[in-house]
Amino acid sequence: MGCKGKKHDGDNCVCEVLRAVADAQDEVDVDNDCDVSCHKSIQELLAGAQTPTTDLDTIPLILYCGDCAPFEGFGTRLFTNPGGQQRLDCFKSFFFRVTSVDDNCCAKVELLATRGGMGEGIDTLCEQITTGGSRNEFYRTGICITIDLDCFCAVTCLDPVAALPLSSLPGNN
């Protein structure tokens, strides 16, 4: 498998990395020469599982498409306001939490929100980071999309975080 039709020896590397991240995150529900890497993030997450003082449960991911641009996911969820009226809220995000990877390298990923809310007015990955993508400020939206990992050429793993429920996002009751 590979990027843009190029074949590599072995399996799709993005697929394998996401499978490893998903497996590590499932273990939480333990030195790499890089300061930031997927391997280090996985080791931090697993080490946190052995330390009762931590509640790390998510490795936020950034996926890169074949054109090397960060992938931006979109989704909606039903919101009921205090008056009982329902509406669809649209979310967009450059950050994801992998929930599963199947044998065909299809993955289910959840959009993660930051303090920037639902992504409105955010056009780049860096804008989303500066609006609240700091450590421990990622929120699980509950919105999952299914992606074909053969369409991605790279993945960046951020430091593990304790992803917060969407209800704790300021202004999102």
C-alpha positions as CSV (number, residue, x, y, z in Angstrom):
1,M,0.0,0.0,0.0
2,G,1.2,3.5,-0.4
3,C,0.7,7.1,-1.3
4,K,-0.7,8.2,-4.7
5,G,-0.4,4.7,-6.2
6,K,3.2,4.1,-5.2
7,K,3.9,0.7,-3.7
8,H,6.0,0.2,-0.6
9,D,7.3,-3.0,0.9
10,G,4.9,-4.2,3.5
11,D,1.7,-2.6,4.7
12,N,0.5,1.0,4.7
13,C,2.6,2.8,7.3
14,V,-0.1,5.3,8.2
15,C,-2.5,2.4,8.7
16,E,0.0,0.6,10.9
17,V,0.7,3.7,13.0
18,L,-3.0,4.4,13.5
19,R,-3.6,0.7,14.4
20,A,-0.9,0.9,17.1
21,V,-2.4,4.2,18.4
22,A,-5.8,2.7,18.6
23,D,-4.5,-0.4,20.4
24,A,-2.6,1.8,22.9
25,Q,-5.7,4.0,23.6
26,D,-7.7,0.8,24.1
27,E,-5.3,-0.2,26.8
28,V,-5.9,2.9,28.8
29,D,-9.8,2.7,29.1
30,V,4.0,2.7,29.1
31,D,12.3,6.5,25.0
32,N,12.4,7.5,21.7
33,D,15.2,9.7,20.3
34,C,12.6,12.2,18.9
35,D,11.0,14.8,21.1
36,V,7.7,14.4,19.3
37,S,6.7,11.2,17.6
38,C,3.9,8.7,17.4
39,H,6.1,6.1,19.1
40,K,6.8,8.5,22.0
41,S,3.1,9.5,22.3
42,I,2.1,5.8,22.5
43,Q,4.8,5.2,25.2
44,E,3.6,8.2,27.2
45,L,0.0,7.1,27.0
46,L,0.8,3.6,28.1
47,A,3.1,4.8,30.9
48,G,0.2,7.0,32.1
49,A,-2.0,4.0,32.3
50,Q,0.3,2.6,34.9
51,T,0.3,5.8,36.9
52,P,-2.9,6.3,38.9
53,T,-2.5,10.1,38.9
54,T,-3.0,10.5,35.2
55,D,-6.2,10.3,33.1
56,L,-4.5,10.5,29.7
57,D,-6.8,8.7,27.2
58,T,-6.2,10.2,23.7
59,I,-3.4,10.8,21.3
60,P,-4.6,13.7,19.1
61,L,-3.7,13.0,15.4
62,I,-3.1,15.2,12.4
63,L,-3.5,13.3,9.1
64,Y,-1.9,14.5,5.8
65,C,-3.5,13.8,2.4
66,G,-1.6,12.8,-0.7
67,D,-1.1,16.5,-1.6
68,C,0.7,16.9,1.8
69,A,-2.0,19.2,3.1
70,P,-3.5,18.5,6.6
71,F,-6.8,16.7,6.3
72,E,-9.8,18.6,7.7
73,G,-12.8,16.6,8.8
74,F,-16.4,17.8,8.9
75,G,-19.4,16.4,10.8
76,T,-22.7,17.4,12.4
77,R,-24.4,16.5,15.6
78,L,-27.9,17.2,16.9
79,F,-28.1,19.9,19.5
80,T,-31.1,20.5,21.8
81,N,-31.2,24.1,23.2
82,P,-32.6,24.8,26.7
83,G,-36.0,25.5,25.1
84,G,-36.2,22.0,23.7
85,Q,-35.7,23.0,20.1
86,Q,-33.3,20.9,18.0
87,R,-30.8,21.9,15.4
88,L,-27.8,20.5,13.6
89,D,-24.4,21.9,14.7
90,C,-21.6,21.6,12.2
91,F,-18.1,20.9,13.4
92,K,-14.8,20.9,11.5
93,S,-11.4,19.9,12.8
94,F,-7.8,19.1,11.9
95,F,-7.5,16.9,15.0
96,F,-8.7,13.4,15.4
97,R,-8.9,10.5,17.9
98,V,-8.7,7.1,16.3
99,T,-11.3,4.7,17.6
100,S,-10.6,1.6,15.4
101,V,-8.7,0.4,12.4
102,D,-10.0,-2.7,10.4
103,D,-8.0,-5.2,8.4
104,N,-8.6,-3.3,5.2
105,C,-7.0,-0.1,6.6
106,C,-10.3,1.7,7.1
107,A,-10.3,3.7,10.3
108,K,-13.1,5.3,12.4
109,V,-11.8,8.6,13.8
110,E,-13.5,11.1,16.0
111,L,-13.3,14.8,15.4
112,L,-11.7,16.6,18.3
113,A,-12.7,20.2,19.1
114,T,-10.5,22.8,20.8
115,R,-11.5,25.9,22.7
116,G,-12.1,27.4,19.3
117,G,-15.4,25.6,19.5
118,M,-16.9,24.0,16.4
119,G,-14.2,25.3,14.1
120,E,-16.0,28.3,12.8
121,G,-13.7,31.0,11.5
122,I,-10.7,28.5,11.7
123,D,-9.1,28.0,8.3
124,T,-5.7,26.4,9.2
125,L,-4.4,23.9,11.6
126,C,-2.3,26.5,13.3
127,E,-5.3,28.7,13.9
128,Q,-7.1,25.8,15.5
129,I,-4.1,25.2,17.8
130,T,-3.8,28.9,18.8
131,T,-7.6,29.0,19.7
132,G,-7.1,26.4,22.4
133,G,-5.3,23.3,21.2
134,S,-3.1,23.3,24.2
135,R,-2.4,20.2,26.3
136,N,-5.6,19.0,28.0
137,E,-7.9,21.3,25.9
138,F,-9.1,18.8,23.4
139,Y,-12.8,17.9,23.5
140,R,-14.4,14.7,22.2
141,T,-17.3,15.7,19.8
142,G,-18.8,12.2,19.5
143,I,-18.7,12.8,15.7
144,C,-17.0,9.9,14.0
145,I,-16.1,9.6,10.3
146,T,-14.7,6.5,8.5
147,I,-11.6,7.1,6.4
148,D,-9.5,5.0,4.0
149,L,-6.0,5.2,5.3
150,D,-4.6,4.4,1.8
151,C,-5.5,8.0,1.0
152,F,-3.1,9.4,3.6
153,C,0.7,9.8,3.4
154,A,1.6,11.0,6.8
155,V,0.4,11.2,10.4
156,T,1.5,13.5,13.3
157,C,0.9,12.3,16.8
158,L,0.6,15.0,19.5
159,D,1.3,14.5,23.2
160,P,-1.3,12.3,24.9
161,V,-4.1,14.3,26.6
162,A,-7.1,13.7,28.8
163,A,-9.8,14.5,26.2
164,L,-12.7,16.3,27.8
165,P,-16.4,15.7,27.1
166,L,-17.9,18.2,24.6
167,S,-20.3,19.4,27.3
168,S,-17.4,20.9,29.2
169,L,-16.4,23.1,26.2
170,P,-17.1,26.7,27.2
171,G,-20.3,28.0,25.5
172,N,-21.4,24.5,24.4
173,N,-24.0,23.4,27.0
